[in-house]
Structures are given as structure tokens and as C-alpha cells.
């Protein structure tokens, strides 16, 4: 959001209410209106300044019951880097057995976020 007069509408997912937030900027200050709670303000600031998402996907697995192992990010991953993360994960092939919670990729793309196995395989 670079234009000072630009207004965004965001659906807050911080709680089940799903409030619609109106977000605009006044100089360096982020203005959030129509929020239902303080978590909405925090969510809007995060979403505008550094959007992140949980990522769940699969990596190749040799010697397992299934050819793919489900994996996920240990914490929300920077949204702008998800495509590159998925490319990196496509190049990984693991060998069974794997335990749930095993680190598949440590410090993915120098973000400090690990990629973990979702299940035993």
C-alpha cells in the first residue's frame, strides 16, 4: 500500500468473527477502521507490513507406503517467498522411515522457519 489515499479492505481471520477491516495509511501511520477487537488491528498491521501464511505441501519419499510425504511450515512463512519455497521443496527426496515432526528443511530460505513432516511414514 504505497499511495497515501489508498484504502484496502481486509477480512480479519484472527478470530472466528471474520470482521471486515478498512485499512488506510496517513503518512507512516496505519489506520484501521471498523475493527471488532484489538486483534483486528494487530492482524491488519501484520497483513499490510509483512503478510505471512502457513504452507502445507508434499515432498518426494522413497521406500514409503506412499510416494509423497506431507510437510508444513513450523510457523507462518513470508507470503512473497512461498513460490520459491515450493520450488526448493520440489527438489527434496527423503527416504523412509520418517517420524512426524522431523525437520525436513531447516531454516528454509534463511527465514529461520523449519519445514516439518506432518506424519509418520
C-alpha positions, -999 to 999 in steps of 0.1 A, spaced: 0 0 0 21 29 -12 -4 56 -21 -13 77 9 -50 79 -1 -54 42 -10 -78 22 11 -78 -16 14 -105 -39 27 -93 -70 46 -112 -98 61 -97 -105 96 -90 -141 103 -76 -135 139 -108 -150 153 -140 -167 140 -160 -134 136 -143 -126 103 -147 -88 106 -142 -66 76 -114 -41 82 -108 -9 63 -71 -1 62 -55 31 50 -23 50 56 -17 85 69 20 91 64 38 64 83 7 56 104 -16 27 95 -53 35 102 -77 6 108 -114 12 110 -144 -10 115 -124 -35 135 -142 -57 160 -114 -61 185 -77 -52 192 -66 -85 174 -81 -70 142 -57 -40 144 -27 -63 150 -38 -86 121 -42 -56 97 -7 -43 106 9 -77 101 -11 -83 68 -1 -49 53 35 -47 66 47 -84 64 20 -108 52 26 -145 61 9 -178 56 12 -213 68 23 -236 40 14 -273 37 26 -293 7 44 -326 0 79 -338 -8 90 -370 -25 96 -401 -4 114 -433 -13 107 -466 3 75 -455 20 39 -467 18 31 -436 -3 54 -417 -27 48 -383 -11 53 -371 25 30 -343 37 50 -314 52 42 -280 67 59 -248 79 66 -246 116 53 -210 117 38 -186 91 61 -181 61 66 -148 43 39 -147 16 63 -132 -11 87 -162 -8 62 -191 -9 66 -197 -46 104 -200 -42 99 -223 -11 77 -246 -31 104 -248 -59 130 -257 -33 108 -284 -17 103 -300 -52 140 -308 -52 139 -327 -19 136 -365 -19 136 -383 15 140 -419 24 116 -438 47 111 -441 76 103 -406 87 87 -396 121 61 -369 124 77 -336 134 111 -344 118 127 -314 103 127 -319 65 143 -285 57 160 -264 84 159 -226 82 141 -226 49 154 -198 27 172 -182 56 139 -172 73 145 -192 105 114 -213 97 117 -251 96 97 -274 73 84 -304 93 70 -338 84 32 -340 91 31 -377 98 50 -409 103 58 -427 71 
